[in-house]
Amino acid sequence: MHPTESRLLSCRLTMAEITYHLPDYPALLQSFVWQDFDIAPAFPALTRFLDFWQHNLDGRLHSVTVTAATLTKPAEFRYADTVLTLH
């Protein structure tokens, strides 16, 4: 398999919910949503973003939840069993 093909097959739409401590009120948590195309399972773009966060921003990270969806997948069809009409 060509390297470009393997990269396209592993590229996923990635979303991370980043929970962090507010700099002025460390007992409070704030949520931030990050979304980009990234390569699973290493997620280099997300890793670069989190490194940037830790080195340049004041909010200390609490947790990161990552979800990823494949870009190419078979079409999903479901046929209706009945048709209802309402006036």
N, C-alpha and C positions, 0 to 999 in steps of 0.2 A: 504494500500500500504506500502511496506517495505521502510524504510528510504533510503536505497541504491538506490532503484528504483526511488524514487522521486528526489534524488540528480542527478542521471543520466539523468532523463528527463529534469531537469532544467539547466544542465551544457551546456554552449554555447561557441562557439568560439567567443571571444570578441576582438574587436580592438578599441583602443582609439587613437585619434589624439590629442596630447598635444601641445598646443601653449604656449610658454613661452617667457619672456623678457630676452635678452642677458645680462649677468651680467655686462660686460664692457660698453655696449651701450643699456641702458634701453629703448630707443625709438624704437629699432629694435626688431622684433619678429622672433622667430625660431620655427620650427615644428619638433616634434618627434612622431614616430608611435610606439605604444606598442601593442603587441598581445599575448594572452594567453587564456587558457580555464578557464572560470569563471562561477559562479552560478548567474543567474538572479533572481530577480531584484536587489539584494543587492550588487552584484559584490564585494565580499570581497577581492579578489586578487588585483583588480584594486585600491580599497581603500587603501590597505596596500602599494602598489607601490606609490600612490600619497602622502601618509603620509611620506614615506621614502624620496620622492622628496622634500617635503616642509622642512623637518628637516635636510637633509644632502647635498642638492645641492643649488647652488647660484642663479640659474635662477628662478625668481618669476613667478608663473603660471598665464597665462592670460585666457585660456579657455581649456576645455576638451570636445571633441566630441566623443561619445561612440556609436558603432554599435555592434550588436550581432546577430549571426546566430545559429539556432538550429542544433544540431548534427544529430539527428534522425528525418527524415522527409520522407514522401512518395516519391517514385521515380517520376521524372517528365519526361514524354515522350511526344513528339510531332511528329506526322507522317507527312511526306512530301506529299504535294498535287500533285506536278509535279516533273519530273526528266528532267533536261536539259543537253545536251551534247554539248560541245564546242570543236572544232578542235584545 
